[in-house]
Amino acid sequence: MTMHAPPATGSPSTIVADYFGQAIDELESWKAKFSDDLAAARARGPVTTDTLDALVAPYALSTFDALDLPVYGSGFIASLNSLADASSHLAWWQGADRAQLVLAAQSVNKEAIDYSELEWYRVPHETGEAHVAGPYVDYLCSDEYTITIASPIFLDREFVGVAGLDLLIDQVERDLTPRLAPHGSDISIVNGVGRVLLSTSPHRETGDSIRGAELASLTRTACPGMALEVVSG
Amino acid sequence: MGTITEPERRSALPGPIGQNGVVPPRSTAHRQGRPARLLSAVFQPIGDEGRASLVERRIADAIRGGVLHAGEKLPSEQELAQTFGVAPATVREALLSLRSRGLLVTRRGRGGGSFVADSADPMAFTTEALLATTRVSLRDAATHYLAITRACVELAARRADPSEVELIRARVHRAHGGDLRMWRRIVDDAVIELAALSQSARLTREQMRLQAELSPFFALIDQDEAEQRRRLEAMDSILNAVAEADASRAGNLVADAVAHDVTWLIDHRAELEAQ
């Protein structure tokens, strides 16, 4: 039996939607101002990676403190072939010291990184909407088990990239599991391909999949505004 | 394995190098050695008490491993000093030594700087390394590589969604038939992406490190077109097994592939020695 009932206040799906919704809202708000900055820069001529970094930096850095969330990384990833001096570029800041990520392939020999198929780029690009991607092992930026919230930016209907922020699963587990636990001992957050983000049940591990008949047999509630659902046994 | 590099033990992980070969806690900007991003490992900070020889070894390893390509221009001394976190004089000392070893050349004037020697041929370096190593060492490297990669692939079989596997397959097929460097890059990336589908950050990091270490040897094998085709077919079989959630079949296929590769390398080494 599957049910997609509207979530009650304080229900697990509301708790989850509020938690990640904060991140989406924050990205949407800086996205608007950053888009103006980027549009102005583009009007002056083709944008370089240095120019982009300078534009993104204040927004990315403000994200760390703006939220009551354990933000691990933040920034903007340009759409492929949209910059003057590189075919790909991540303007990204991460870690406790909020250091700018230097992928040497970007700075030394300008080798292109094809992130077009990674979930946090591909889905916002295709849907035109913010997306909560993961959990996944982020071998590009953090090397950690990560959730990336990403929102696409379009200028004059042209896709120019995604604004994003990273949360580490570790931290999300610490934050959310205690808030969900009072609601039941078999409550799991599941993503669009049935992957468990976290669970109050010790028998369901983050990273496991709940699919097919098993998924169909559980009570499912959509989390508004994101491709996540809460399933309970 | 320590065969591509100097005999001294190098630090187990790319990243900041401390004194006495002790690896300090991973920096937040730490990047593991995916060949496309192996460069990041090259240019991580060396540490406050960095020595010229450590800078030298980092750059030399990158040249010998084909991560820095023949004729490629290095960043300026200032930029290198900043990136490695050492004094410019230390960088200068390292570059001098690399020049005397014939790995770097200097060009003056406009567009001048330090360049990887045109004659730097990673295949030649890898062949050298293959001759310098032992069968025992090669087999142990393969054992380590297999243990980790197999664990990743078996977990991926249990945890990956078929759609995630198909993305990898498509990319590998597109790269087949292209130039060797591009082929190797895409295959290495594909293996790492498959490993990441295990959902294990630890295993993925370890697999990336091993992939980077052994990639030059796999490249040696893939110079042969028939071997390249064989690798494509093996990849396809493994991806099929993962997409069908058949962990033991996927694991066995990985074992077969590694066994084939290490046998090829040992036979090749024997042929070279006989010459």
Interface residues (C-beta under 8 A of the other chain):
Chain A: Q94 G95 A96 D97 A99 L101 V102 L103 A104 A105 S107 V108 N109 E111 I113 E117 P135 Y136 V137 Y139 L140 D143 E144 Y145 V193 G194 R195 T206 G207 D208 S209 R211
Chain B: S27 T28 A29 H30 R31 Q32 R34 A36 R37 L39 S40 A41 V42 F43 L68 H69 E72 L74 P75 T83 R158 R159 D161 S163 E164 L167 R171 I192 E193 A196 S198 Q199 S200 A201 T204 R205 M208
